[in-house]
Amino acid sequence: MFRCHVFLCLAFITFLLFSPEKSQIQAKCSSQSKGQLCRHGAKMCPACIKVSWFIRPPYTLQKQNTVGILPALVNLMLNKCCGNLTSSCWQVIHRSPETDPEQLLSTVKDSHIIYPVLVDKQDMASENRHLIGLVPPGSIAFIVPKGEPDSYPKKLLMAVFEAWPVLIVTILLSILAGAFLWLLDTWFNEEQFPRTFFRGSWEGFWWAFVSMTTVGYGDRSPRSILGRTFAVVWILVGVCICSIFTATLTTSLTAISLDTKKSLPGSKVGVLKRSIEMALGMQHQADLKLYNSVEDMRNALDQEEIEGVLLDNYQISHYTETLFPRSKFKIDDVLKEETLSYGAMVNDSFLAQCFNKLIAEDKYLIYDFTKKELNKTLKGGGNEAVRNSQSIFDPTGDLFFPSLYSCLILIAVIFLIGLTAEVLFFKSCRCPKTKRKKDEEFTEAIAMNESNGRLPSLDQLESEMMSDIQALFAKYRERFQECEKAKKNRNAFTVHSSV
């Protein structure tokens, strides 16, 4: 048992010494390695590489060790610059993360590497080669919350109601046109436009409204010359009025469909301090609100303090599943930024020269390493207007089937109510009423005949019926004989005339 414990302890110590994550050990440099260099041929790396940083996911994160895109890229560059030296020669020591990114460069004096920092291409091209851009420039997305689907029907109804001024003017003009036509045509067409003012004006209003909408039932029409001349003028004016009303309604509906796409200039936008998004937002004249973390920006969105946020594609990939899911957020605009990127300030001359040389010799070294971070993106909102405008009539929309089912249920309820009323109420009322009416008519006929003393007997009715039947048969025989005679004479014209 004792030998087993000793073996496990030796194995654990060996793992610590030769682990590939040795460069991530967050501890103080040993007294022996301070100020020393790891030499291996022409390579001279500091034995203790101090790193100052602040947390900015996904570029830098703090879990058990300091991880993220930038620490991984720096380790990649260090392994290529310093080589596979002995495990006790060099190590990377991460200081405690700074809480205020604005104080990072001013408070740190003796660190070999500082990240993340903003790097401009002009700075990399100048003589000061200590600022090194490590993360390839990406696009900046303007992310806004998606509108609730349930609010679109309400907005559509409000858009219809907002067109009420044009509708009121249309009805008033129809009333005036109807009264004027009644005045012109009532003396020539009293049947359709009565002389009484209210009835005639109402018929005139009905004609004017039907003619204006180009329906034209034809139940009312002017007959006089003046009335028809006015009808021609009114129809032309009415077409224009209907077009104006339709255009107003269409404009309102279009505005409702497009109001979810926000414009970046003038909008309240959340950005991170000392970020590329901050510089880009200032260029586009956005009303910027500065935050220390993406979580703070999400809380501000939930409290409606800002209208949207600016994030780059690396941050979107990191936060898509947690803070900005596709079901609740969308991209309204995508901005390009090709001059600024995130990188590191390297204060050691050998490391800075080696980093720059590696990037110059193999630019795709960094691209191949960072492309795996861009595996998730939010979907854009390019078709949002189409989805909103077709939200009720589009079978793939969220409102089509609820609207369809609601209409079917309403039709079924109305049908059942009508059928029940037909069976239980209308039929029971209509049948006794018809029978009662016939009984009353028969009773009145009997009473009238009794009063006149002409109530026929049953034998008399039978004899009258037989007389009618005999007369009918006599007439039939006479016509039949005429037809036979015509056939014998083969005179089709005579047969046709007699028939």
C-alpha positions as CSV (number, residue, x, y, z in Angstrom):
1,M,0.0,0.0,0.0
2,F,2.8,2.4,0.9
3,R,4.6,1.8,-2.5
4,C,1.3,2.5,-4.3
5,H,0.9,5.9,-2.5
6,V,4.5,6.8,-3.4
7,F,4.0,5.8,-7.0
8,L,0.8,8.0,-7.3
9,C,2.6,11.0,-5.7
10,L,5.5,10.7,-8.2
11,A,3.1,10.4,-11.1
12,F,1.2,13.5,-10.0
13,I,4.5,15.5,-9.7
14,T,5.6,14.4,-13.1
15,F,2.2,15.5,-14.6
16,L,2.6,18.9,-13.1
17,L,6.1,19.3,-14.4
18,F,5.5,18.1,-17.9
19,S,1.9,19.1,-18.5
20,P,1.3,21.2,-21.7
21,E,-0.7,23.6,-19.7
22,K,2.4,24.6,-17.7
23,S,2.3,28.0,-19.5
24,Q,-1.0,28.7,-17.8
25,I,0.1,28.3,-14.2
26,Q,-1.1,31.3,-12.3
27,A,1.6,31.8,-9.6
28,K,4.4,34.0,-8.8
29,C,7.7,33.7,-10.6
30,S,10.4,31.9,-8.6
31,S,13.2,34.0,-7.2
32,Q,15.7,32.2,-9.5
33,S,13.8,32.9,-12.7
34,K,13.3,36.6,-12.1
35,G,15.2,38.7,-14.6
36,Q,16.7,35.6,-16.3
37,L,16.5,34.5,-19.9
38,C,15.9,31.0,-21.4
39,R,18.6,30.5,-23.9
40,H,18.5,28.0,-26.6
41,G,20.7,28.8,-29.5
42,A,19.7,32.3,-30.7
43,K,16.4,32.2,-28.9
44,M,16.3,34.3,-25.7
45,C,12.9,34.2,-24.0
46,P,12.3,35.7,-20.5
47,A,12.2,32.9,-18.0
48,C,9.2,34.5,-16.3
49,I,6.7,36.0,-18.7
50,K,4.3,38.3,-16.8
51,V,0.9,39.0,-18.4
52,S,-1.5,41.7,-17.4
53,W,-5.1,41.5,-18.6
54,F,-8.7,42.1,-18.0
55,I,-11.7,39.9,-18.6
56,R,-13.4,40.2,-22.0
57,P,-15.1,37.1,-23.3
58,P,-14.4,35.3,-25.6
59,Y,-10.9,36.9,-25.9
60,T,-10.0,36.4,-22.3
61,L,-11.9,34.4,-19.7
62,Q,-11.0,33.3,-16.2
63,K,-12.0,29.7,-15.2
64,Q,-9.5,27.4,-13.5
65,N,-6.8,29.1,-15.6
66,T,-6.8,32.1,-17.9
67,V,-8.3,31.0,-21.2
68,G,-9.7,32.5,-24.3
69,I,-8.8,33.4,-27.8
70,L,-5.9,35.7,-26.9
71,P,-4.2,33.5,-24.3
72,A,-4.4,30.6,-26.7
73,L,-2.9,32.7,-29.5
74,V,-0.1,34.0,-27.2
75,N,0.7,30.5,-26.1
76,L,0.9,29.4,-29.7
77,M,3.3,32.2,-30.6
78,L,5.4,31.6,-27.5
79,N,5.8,27.9,-28.3
80,K,7.0,28.8,-31.7
81,C,9.3,31.6,-30.6
82,C,10.7,30.1,-27.5
83,G,10.7,26.5,-28.8
84,N,10.4,23.3,-26.8
85,L,12.8,24.4,-24.0
86,T,13.1,22.6,-20.7
87,S,10.1,22.6,-18.5
88,S,11.7,24.6,-15.8
89,C,13.1,27.3,-18.0
90,W,10.2,29.6,-18.8
91,Q,6.6,30.0,-17.7
92,V,3.8,32.5,-18.2
93,I,2.4,34.1,-15.1
94,H,-1.0,35.8,-15.3
95,R,-1.6,38.6,-12.8
96,S,-5.0,39.1,-11.3
97,P,-7.3,40.6,-13.9
98,E,-7.8,44.3,-13.9
99,T,-11.3,45.5,-13.1
100,D,-11.2,48.7,-15.1
101,P,-10.0,48.3,-18.7
102,E,-9.3,52.0,-18.9
103,Q,-6.6,51.7,-16.3
104,L,-4.9,48.7,-17.7
105,L,-2.1,50.4,-19.7
106,S,-1.5,53.1,-17.1
107,T,-1.2,51.0,-14.0
108,V,0.9,48.1,-15.4
109,K,4.6,48.9,-15.9
110,D,6.7,45.7,-15.6
111,S,4.5,43.2,-17.6
112,H,6.0,41.6,-20.7
113,I,2.6,41.1,-22.4
114,I,-0.7,43.1,-22.0
115,Y,-4.0,42.1,-23.6
116,P,-6.6,42.7,-24.9
117,V,-5.7,46.0,-26.5
118,L,-6.9,47.8,-29.6
119,V,-4.5,47.7,-32.4
120,D,-4.6,49.8,-35.5
121,K,-3.0,48.7,-38.8
122,Q,-1.1,52.0,-38.9
123,D,0.4,51.3,-35.5
124,M,1.6,47.9,-36.7
125,A,3.1,49.5,-39.8
126,S,5.0,52.2,-37.8
127,E,8.3,51.9,-36.1
128,N,6.6,51.0,-32.8
129,R,6.1,47.3,-33.4
130,H,5.1,46.4,-29.8
131,L,1.4,46.6,-30.6
132,I,0.6,43.4,-32.4
133,G,-2.8,42.5,-33.8
134,L,-3.5,38.9,-33.1
135,V,-7.2,38.4,-33.7
136,P,-8.3,38.9,-37.4
137,P,-10.7,41.8,-37.9
138,G,-14.3,40.8,-38.0
139,S,-17.7,42.3,-38.7
140,I,-19.7,44.2,-36.1
141,A,-23.4,43.4,-35.8
142,F,-26.2,45.6,-34.5
143,I,-28.3,43.2,-32.4
144,V,-31.9,44.1,-31.4
145,P,-34.7,42.2,-29.7
146,K,-37.2,40.5,-31.9
147,G,-40.8,41.8,-31.8
148,E,-43.5,39.7,-30.2
149,P,-45.6,37.9,-32.9
150,D,-48.8,38.6,-30.9
151,S,-48.3,42.3,-31.3
152,Y,-48.5,42.3,-35.1
153,P,-52.3,41.8,-35.4
154,K,-52.9,44.7,-33.0
155,K,-50.5,46.8,-35.0
156,L,-52.4,45.9,-38.2
157,L,-55.7,46.9,-36.6
158,M,-54.2,50.1,-35.3
159,A,-52.9,50.9,-38.8
160,V,-56.5,50.4,-40.2
161,F,-57.9,52.7,-37.5
162,E,-55.2,55.3,-38.2
163,A,-56.7,55.8,-41.7
164,W,-60.0,57.1,-40.2
165,P,-59.6,60.8,-41.3
166,V,-59.6,59.7,-45.0
167,L,-62.6,57.4,-44.3
168,I,-64.5,60.2,-42.7
169,V,-63.8,62.6,-45.6
170,T,-64.8,59.9,-48.1
171,I,-68.2,59.3,-46.4
172,L,-68.9,63.1,-46.1
173,L,-68.2,63.6,-49.8
174,S,-70.4,60.6,-50.6
175,I,-73.3,62.2,-48.6
176,L,-72.8,65.5,-50.5
177,A,-72.7,63.8,-53.9
178,G,-75.8,61.7,-53.0
179,A,-77.8,64.8,-52.0
180,F,-76.7,66.7,-55.1
181,L,-77.7,63.8,-57.4
182,W,-81.1,63.5,-55.7
183,L,-81.7,67.2,-56.3
184,L,-80.8,66.8,-60.0
185,D,-82.6,63.6,-60.7
186,T,-85.6,63.4,-58.4
187,W,-87.9,65.3,-60.9
188,F,-87.1,62.8,-63.6
189,N,-86.7,59.6,-61.6
190,E,-89.0,59.7,-58.7
191,E,-89.3,55.9,-58.5
192,Q,-85.6,55.5,-57.6
193,F,-85.0,58.9,-56.0
194,P,-88.2,59.8,-54.0
195,R,-89.2,63.4,-53.6
196,T,-88.9,63.2,-49.8
197,F,-85.6,64.6,-48.7
198,F,-84.5,61.9,-46.3
199,R,-85.4,58.9,-48.4
200,G,-84.1,60.5,-51.6
201,S,-80.8,61.6,-50.0
202,W,-80.3,58.2,-48.6
203,E,-80.8,56.6,-52.0
204,G,-78.4,59.2,-53.4
205,F,-75.8,58.4,-50.8
206,W,-76.2,54.7,-51.5
207,W,-75.7,55.3,-55.3
208,A,-72.7,57.6,-54.7
209,F,-70.9,55.2,-52.4
210,V,-71.5,52.2,-54.6
211,S,-70.4,54.1,-57.7
212,M,-67.3,55.5,-55.9
213,T,-66.1,52.0,-55.0
214,T,-66.6,50.8,-58.6
215,V,-69.0,48.1,-57.4
216,G,-72.0,49.4,-59.3
217,Y,-75.0,47.2,-58.3
218,G,-77.2,49.0,-60.8
219,D,-80.2,49.2,-58.6
220,R,-80.0,53.0,-58.6
221,S,-79.0,55.0,-61.6
222,P,-79.7,58.6,-62.8
223,R,-81.9,59.2,-65.9
224,S,-81.7,62.9,-66.5
225,I,-78.9,64.5,-68.6
226,L,-77.7,66.6,-65.7
227,G,-77.8,63.6,-63.4
228,R,-75.8,61.5,-65.7
229,T,-73.3,64.3,-66.4
230,F,-72.8,64.6,-62.6
231,A,-72.4,60.8,-62.4
232,V,-69.5,60.8,-64.8
233,V,-67.7,63.5,-62.8
234,W,-68.4,61.8,-59.5
235,I,-67.2,58.5,-60.7
236,L,-63.8,60.0,-61.8
237,V,-63.5,61.9,-58.4
238,G,-64.6,58.7,-56.5
239,V,-61.8,56.6,-58.1
240,C,-59.3,59.2,-57.0
241,I,-60.7,59.2,-53.4
242,C,-60.6,55.4,-53.2
243,S,-57.0,55.4,-54.5
244,I,-56.0,57.9,-51.8
245,F,-57.7,55.8,-49.1
246,T,-56.1,52.6,-50.3
247,A,-52.6,54.3,-50.5
248,T,-53.0,55.7,-47.0
249,L,-53.9,52.2,-45.6
250,T,-51.1,50.6,-47.6
251,T,-48.6,53.1,-46.2
252,S,-49.7,52.4,-42.7
253,L,-49.4,48.7,-43.1
254,T,-46.0,49.0,-44.7
255,A,-44.8,51.2,-41.9
256,I,-46.0,48.5,-39.4
257,S,-44.1,45.9,-41.3
258,L,-40.8,47.8,-41.4
259,D,-40.9,49.4,-38.0
260,T,-38.9,46.6,-36.4
261,K,-35.7,47.5,-38.4
262,K,-33.9,50.0,-36.3
263,S,-31.4,52.5,-37.7
264,L,-28.1,52.8,-35.9
265,P,-27.7,56.6,-36.1
266,G,-29.4,58.2,-33.1
267,S,-30.4,54.9,-31.4
268,K,-29.5,54.1,-27.8
269,V,-26.8,51.4,-28.3
270,G,-24.8,49.5,-25.6
271,V,-21.1,49.0,-26.2
272,L,-18.2,47.7,-24.2
273,K,-15.6,50.2,-22.9
274,R,-12.4,50.4,-24.9
275,S,-13.8,48.2,-27.7
276,I,-13.9,48.3,-31.4
277,E,-17.7,48.6,-31.2
278,M,-17.3,51.8,-29.3
279,A,-15.1,53.4,-32.0
280,L,-17.5,52.1,-34.8
281,G,-20.6,53.4,-33.0
282,M,-19.1,56.8,-32.7
283,Q,-18.4,56.9,-36.4
284,H,-22.1,56.1,-37.1
285,Q,-23.4,58.7,-34.7
286,A,-25.1,56.3,-32.3
287,D,-26.1,57.3,-28.8
288,L,-23.6,55.1,-27.0
289,K,-24.0,53.7,-23.5
290,L,-20.7,52.2,-22.1
291,Y,-20.7,49.0,-20.1
292,N,-18.0,46.9,-18.5
293,S,-19.4,43.5,-19.6
294,V,-21.9,41.9,-22.0
295,E,-24.0,40.7,-19.1
296,D,-24.5,44.4,-18.1
297,M,-25.6,45.2,-21.7
298,R,-28.1,42.3,-21.7
299,N,-29.6,43.6,-18.4
300,A,-29.9,47.1,-19.8
301,L,-31.8,45.6,-22.8
302,D,-34.2,43.8,-20.6
303,Q,-34.9,47.0,-18.7
304,E,-35.3,48.9,-22.0
305,E,-32.5,51.3,-21.2
306,I,-31.0,50.7,-24.6
307,E,-32.5,49.7,-28.0
308,G,-29.7,47.3,-29.1
309,V,-26.1,46.4,-28.7
310,L,-23.0,46.2,-30.9
311,L,-21.0,43.0,-30.8
312,D,-18.4,41.5,-33.1
313,N,-18.7,38.1,-34.6
314,Y,-16.5,36.4,-32.0
315,Q,-18.7,37.7,-29.2
316,I,-21.8,36.6,-31.0
317,S,-20.4,33.1,-31.4
318,H,-19.7,33.0,-27.7
319,Y,-23.0,34.4,-26.4
320,T,-25.5,33.0,-29.0
321,E,-26.7,30.1,-26.8
322,T,-26.7,32.0,-23.5
323,L,-27.4,35.8,-23.6
324,F,-28.6,36.3,-27.2
325,P,-30.5,33.3,-28.4
326,R,-31.8,33.3,-32.0
327,S,-35.4,33.0,-30.8
328,K,-35.3,36.4,-29.1
329,F,-32.7,38.5,-30.9
330,K,-31.8,39.3,-34.5
331,I,-29.2,41.2,-36.5
332,D,-30.6,44.5,-38.0
333,D,-27.3,45.7,-39.5
334,V,-23.8,44.5,-40.1
335,L,-20.9,46.9,-40.1
336,K,-17.4,46.3,-41.5
337,E,-14.2,47.3,-39.6
338,E,-10.9,46.4,-41.3
339,T,-8.5,48.7,-39.5
340,L,-9.0,47.9,-35.8
341,S,-8.5,44.5,-34.2
342,Y,-7.8,43.0,-30.8
343,G,-4.2,42.1,-29.9
344,A,-1.5,42.4,-27.4
345,M,1.2,44.9,-26.3
346,V,4.5,43.0,-26.1
347,N,7.1,45.0,-24.1
348,D,9.9,42.4,-24.6
349,S,11.9,43.2,-27.8
350,F,12.7,39.6,-28.7
351,L,9.1,38.4,-28.3
352,A,7.7,41.4,-30.2
353,Q,10.1,40.8,-33.1
354,C,9.4,37.1,-33.1
355,F,5.6,37.6,-33.0
356,N,5.7,40.1,-35.9
357,K,8.0,37.8,-37.9
358,L,5.6,34.8,-37.5
359,I,2.6,36.9,-38.6
360,A,4.4,38.3,-41.6
361,E,5.6,34.8,-42.7
362,D,2.4,33.0,-42.2
363,K,-0.7,35.1,-42.0
364,Y,-3.0,32.1,-42.1
365,L,-1.6,30.8,-38.9
366,I,-3.9,33.0,-36.9
367,Y,-6.8,32.6,-39.3
368,D,-6.7,28.8,-39.1
369,F,-6.6,29.0,-35.3
370,T,-9.5,31.5,-34.8
371,K,-11.9,30.1,-37.4
372,K,-13.2,27.5,-35.0
373,E,-14.5,30.3,-32.8
374,L,-16.9,31.5,-35.5
375,N,-19.2,28.4,-35.5
376,K,-22.3,30.2,-34.3
377,T,-24.0,33.3,-35.6
378,L,-27.3,35.0,-35.2
379,K,-29.7,35.1,-38.1
380,G,-30.2,38.4,-39.8
381,G,-33.6,40.2,-40.0
382,G,-33.7,40.8,-43.7
383,N,-37.0,39.0,-44.2
384,E,-38.6,40.3,-41.0
385,A,-40.7,42.8,-42.9
386,V,-42.0,40.1,-45.2
387,R,-42.8,37.9,-42.3
388,N,-44.6,40.7,-40.5
389,S,-46.7,41.7,-43.5
390,Q,-47.6,38.0,-44.2
391,S,-47.9,37.1,-40.6
392,I,-51.7,36.3,-40.9
393,F,-51.8,34.9,-44.4
394,D,-48.5,33.1,-44.6
395,P,-48.8,29.4,-43.9
396,T,-45.3,29.3,-42.4
397,G,-46.1,32.3,-40.1
398,D,-46.9,32.1,-36.5
399,L,-50.4,33.5,-36.9
400,F,-51.8,31.6,-39.9
401,F,-53.0,28.5,-38.2
402,P,-54.3,30.2,-35.1
403,S,-56.3,32.5,-37.3
404,L,-57.5,29.6,-39.5
405,Y,-58.6,27.5,-36.6
406,S,-60.3,30.5,-35.0
407,C,-62.3,31.1,-38.2
408,L,-63.2,27.5,-38.5
409,I,-64.4,27.3,-34.9
410,L,-66.4,30.5,-35.3
411,I,-68.1,29.1,-38.5
412,A,-68.9,25.8,-36.7
413,V,-70.4,27.6,-33.8
414,I,-72.6,29.8,-36.0
415,F,-73.7,26.8,-38.0
416,L,-74.7,24.9,-34.9
417,I,-76.6,27.9,-33.5
418,G,-78.4,28.3,-36.8
419,L,-79.2,24.7,-37.1
420,T,-80.5,24.5,-33.6
421,A,-82.6,27.6,-34.1
422,E,-84.0,26.2,-37.3
423,V,-85.0,22.9,-35.7
424,L,-86.2,24.1,-32.4
425,F,-87.5,27.6,-33.0
426,F,-88.2,28.6,-36.6
427,K,-89.7,25.3,-37.7
428,S,-92.0,25.0,-34.6
429,C,-93.1,28.6,-35.2
430,R,-93.5,28.4,-39.0
431,C,-95.6,25.2,-39.2
432,P,-98.4,26.1,-36.7
433,K,-98.5,29.5,-38.2
434,T,-99.0,28.2,-41.7
435,K,-101.6,25.7,-40.6
436,R,-103.4,28.3,-38.5
437,K,-103.5,30.6,-41.5
438,K,-105.0,28.0,-43.7
439,D,-107.6,27.1,-41.1
440,E,-108.5,30.7,-40.7
441,E,-108.9,31.1,-44.5
442,F,-111.1,28.0,-44.7
443,T,-113.2,29.2,-41.7
444,E,-113.7,32.6,-43.3
445,A,-114.7,31.1,-46.6
446,I,-117.3,28.9,-44.9
447,A,-118.6,31.8,-42.9
448,M,-118.9,33.9,-46.0
449,N,-120.8,31.2,-47.9
450,E,-123.1,30.6,-45.0
451,S,-123.9,34.3,-44.7
452,N,-124.7,34.4,-48.4
453,G,-126.7,31.2,-48.2
454,R,-124.6,29.6,-50.9
455,L,-123.0,26.8,-48.9
456,P,-122.8,23.9,-51.5
457,S,-123.6,20.3,-50.5
458,L,-121.4,17.4,-51.1
459,D,-123.4,16.0,-54.0
460,Q,-123.4,19.4,-55.7
461,L,-119.6,19.6,-55.4
462,E,-119.2,16.1,-56.8
463,S,-121.5,16.8,-59.8
464,E,-119.5,20.0,-60.5
465,M,-116.3,18.1,-60.5
466,M,-117.6,15.4,-62.9
467,S,-118.8,18.1,-65.2
468,D,-115.4,19.7,-65.3
469,I,-113.8,16.3,-66.0
470,Q,-116.2,15.6,-68.9
471,A,-115.6,19.0,-70.4
472,L,-111.8,18.4,-70.2
473,F,-112.1,15.0,-72.0
474,A,-114.4,16.4,-74.7
475,K,-111.8,19.1,-75.4
476,Y,-109.1,16.5,-75.5
477,R,-111.0,14.3,-78.0
478,E,-111.7,17.3,-80.2
479,R,-108.0,18.2,-80.4
480,F,-107.0,14.6,-81.0
481,Q,-109.4,14.4,-84.0
482,E,-108.0,17.5,-85.5
483,C,-104.5,16.1,-85.2
484,E,-105.5,12.8,-86.9
485,K,-107.1,14.8,-89.7
486,A,-104.0,16.8,-90.2
487,K,-101.9,13.7,-90.5
488,K,-104.1,12.3,-93.1
489,N,-103.8,15.4,-95.2
490,R,-100.0,15.5,-94.5
491,N,-100.2,19.1,-94.0
492,A,-97.6,19.8,-91.3
493,F,-98.4,23.5,-91.4
494,T,-102.1,22.8,-90.6
495,V,-101.1,20.4,-87.8
496,H,-98.8,23.0,-86.3
497,S,-101.4,25.8,-86.6
498,S,-104.1,23.7,-85.0
499,V,-101.8,22.7,-82.1
